[in-house]
């Protein structure tokens, strides 16, 4: 029973659950926005639903509708989520100088101490 408690309370599981709930809510928001854009496409082009297009009896319209909706969805996610996130990350993340790993720093220190002991200059 204690193993199950540790599994449920583990941080990763809770984080994944929160991410899943937020993703579902975000999906609804994006779908509503895509519906708005599809209705605007319909006002411009006549009808946002291409399901009735059947050249030679082949139901090509459903594919076209899904393709247009996917492209709009991808554009919405890219321009309203990915680009602002990248901008904020670049702007607000602390630019840290890359420090060498601890073992490299220790070896550098040893090299410098040996060089001073032998009376020569340090090599950088």
N, C-alpha and C positions, 0 to 999 in steps of 0.2 A: 504494500500500500504506500510506503514512503517513496518508493521509486516512481509511482504514478503521480504523487504530489509534486515531486521534483520536476517531472516531465511537464506537468500542467503549469507550474509556476515559473518555469524557466523563461527568461526574458525573450528568447527568440520566438517562442510560441505566441506570446502576448503581442510582440511586435508584428508578427505575421498576421495575426487576427485583426489588429488595428488597421494594418495596411490593406487587408482584404475588404474590410468595411468601408474604408475611405475610397478605395478603388471602385467599389460598387456605386457609391454615392456620386463619385466623380464621373463614372460612366453615364449615369442618368443625366447629369448636367451637360456633358458633351453631346449626348444623343438629342437632348432638347435643342441645343444650339445647331446641330446638323439639321434637325427638322426645320428650324427657322430658315437656314440657308437654302434647303431644298425647296421650301415654299417660295423663297425669292427667285430661285431658278425657275420655278413653275410660273411665276408672274412674268418673268422675262421671256421664257421659252415656250410657254403655253401650258405645260403639265409636268410636275416634278416626278411623276410616276411613269416610267417607260415600260411597264409590264405588258402593255397591249401591243408592243412592237413584236411582230412575228413574221419576219421575212421568210417566205417559202414554208410557212408552218412551223418553223423552229422558234421556240420561245426564248428569243434573244433579249427581250425587254427586261426580264427579271435580272439577268446578268448585268445589263447596262445600269439599271437602277442601283444594284448593289455596288457596282464599280464606282459610280458617281458618289454615292453615300460614303464609301470607303475613302475616296480621295479627299472629300470634304472633311471627314473625320481626321484623317492623317494631317491635313493642313491645320485644322483647329488645334490639335494636340501639339504639333510642331511650333506654330507661331504663338500660341497662348500659354504653353507650358514649358516646352523644351528651351526655346530661345530666351524667355525671361529668366528661367532657372540658371542657364549658362551665364547670362549677363550678371545676375545677382551673385552667383558663385565666384565669378572672376572679380567682381567689384568689391565684395565684402569679405572674401576669404583672406585670412592673414597669409601674406606671402612669406613663407619661411625659407630661410636659407638652408640649403641641403647640408646637413652636418654628416660627416662620415660616421660609419658605425663605430661602436665603442672599441672593438678589437683593432680597427685601423688606427684610431686615435691613440690607443695604448702602444701599438707598434711604432707610430710616429714619435711618441714621447721617448720610448726606449732608444730609437735611432738618434734622436737629438741629444739624449744624455750620453750615449756612447761617443758621439761626435765631439761633445764638449770635453769628455774625459780624455780623448785622444788628442785634443788641442786643435781640431779642425772646425771649420764652419759647418752650420747645418745646411742640409740640402733640402730645398722645398720642392 
